[in-house]
């Protein structure tokens, strides 16, 4: 696929081995659409407010849009930036791209000129697919500003009202006609290969422009199948999408695609606000949903007084940042369901605690890899494996962990070893039973006079304090020691906390004196990244302004 010659190929021997083992089954994501439509027909697949799409609707609308994207000059190996909120058009657009072999690049609604321009130029995006107005912001105008700065031609496609004459109206493109069967066969002849890139995901880093991760139809389908199996998804699954759908976690781990693959349905919400979430759970009979810890904590606080019937909810998947054992133990009882912890990354590796895991596994670990072909290696600073059970940086490789980022050979020489191990940057230890326990980030450390302190460790301990609803630990500059520990907290309603009280509690917990926080900042709300993790870059800036 010459249009995407920045993709790092899978080694041919490994590709053969993964196919022989049945990991890669020689299918494309778009090839399932009509199979699902014929098997499931009028069963509801996607719910977005008053919009309810059946599996047949999905197939027909995706094909209509695919052929009209083709008429705009887009085809196999072309890329488009998709910056849509959680809406049914997001699902149809993604599936349409896969029918045609176009590669959607999953941007997030909060992204602006910097990210869109940088990523758009990097992947040579042929179009930007955006909402009109979203939460008061004019994305259509943004897309046109970005288009004008790109070094190549690009179209602006808009999902919304008041579409400009120089934009393309996606909803008009989605109008169906009677040419269903003929269109289906025309698109079948344009299908991509299973080894083609299916989607470009963005890395979850908080500094610089996100790196671009190319996931093939082969490896992404395997990812989806294994995640769906790990979470017990089936035809009765009703999955609630509250995190941004363009993020790997709610999209395919198992997320929207896992629900559809399993014959269930996906419910889309524009926000993880507790009142909206609890209403959807009650009205749609939601059985599973995903959240980052900050979102789960807000749900726990609100559940006691919501008055909503949450009895249909079986599992909540929580991952994305550190979660203390004490808080993990409270999530299930608060929401009336089982907790499944998840540890993973858009770069590949996914770990889940089993649906029926005992508490000591579900609350104290992040589970085990979803595939028996996943390889994990825990190493020290010298890249030498650490003794079993000790903490170190996790390296991984496997049938759904690509061998490099798109188009950045220098970065790849840093992020990947010559023999294909991906350096996750996460500090973990592995239990004798094979479960992963995340201890923090290699680079998310505070250097206090030469003593390295894991921010994640401090956050987990402070999170256990009964006054604390949410916490983030950052480095505070210090002229003598270089850095000291500062914690930002959001408190539970009606509670107070002083630095002395926090220090006393952590000392009583047995924490080393040099790790005790030396500054406490109480905020009404902790800022978050687009996927719901504490925004430490924003917190560092806030701290510097207050010093």
C-alpha angles and dihedrals in degrees: 000000000000095000089071102041091148091074115111105230124227112251107262094233092054093045089053091047094049091050092047090050092053095245092117111042102185095251132125125223091243093052092073097060099086093035087058092044092053094046099040105022109162097018112120113255105169132026122192111167107294092351115098119179124192123212088258090052090053093053095045096045094044091052093048092051093043093056092046091050086053090053088057089059099261118136148146111337096012117125132222129189108234111199102166129140122233101299138127090255089063091059095045093045092052093048091046090055090052092050089055100037093246113144115231114212106211108227122173126238094245092057114111139184096307096056097035094048095044096046094039092055092043095055095030092237113208094201144010116222110199143155118256104233116358120181090340095309122118104230092171091062090044092053092052092050089051093046091055092055098046115105091229137043118279136171126227115225118189133202104199147050129305095034111191120239090245091053129074117241108229094192089056088050089054094061106121130223137182098270091097104129097039091048091049091056093044090054093044087063090053095050118137124236121264089243092056120105108267101185141003112223125189124237117250096234119136098212128068127352111327116258118242119243119199114211118189126217088248098054098034093052090051089050090052095046094049094046091049090052092047090053097043094242117176143150090296094055117121107188120196116212113205103144116076106291092222090066116095095236099062093029103056113351079102096298125125095342093046090053092050093044089053094049096253130116136259122221115201124209126181093220142022090230107147096233092053093044095049092047091052093047091053098042100040100034093240113200101183141017140167131231143166114238094260091057094043090053091055091049090052092052093049100041097077093062102028097098090209125132106245096168095116091063110103104168140014116198112214125189144114099096141022118305122190119228091238093055092042089057091055099049098075097047092045093053098031095240143088122278120229113190116210132195119187151114141225086247089071128267117107126185125187135182108235120263089245098036117150114250094257089061100036094048104033104037140044093229134241133296117286093227130055086217094062112111122208127190124180113203140177127233089282092055090247114134113257122230114277113282095018123118123253142133114304118233119186144178134172147127096305100033107094120222098238149353119270117275100343109105094166092053090045091057087060100038098042132044120231090256094053106265114146114222103224096189088224123128109223143156126208121223122225087257091058099255120142120233114193113218100178142282125309090228098033092085135123115223107211108182092323095315110118113220122191110230089206092058092052091047093052092052096045089047088063093062109106093229094056125090097171137359142188125186121209138172116265114205114243127184094216106036100024093234140015131192118268121180126200114203139186108207130217114257112280095014133115132196132187128198090246091054092049092047092049092050093049092046090052087050088060099251116160113260095239090059096054111115113253098194131039124196119189115206132182087224133009112225116244138203117244091272095050103261119133108273100233093177089060091044092051090052091048091049093051090051090054098047 
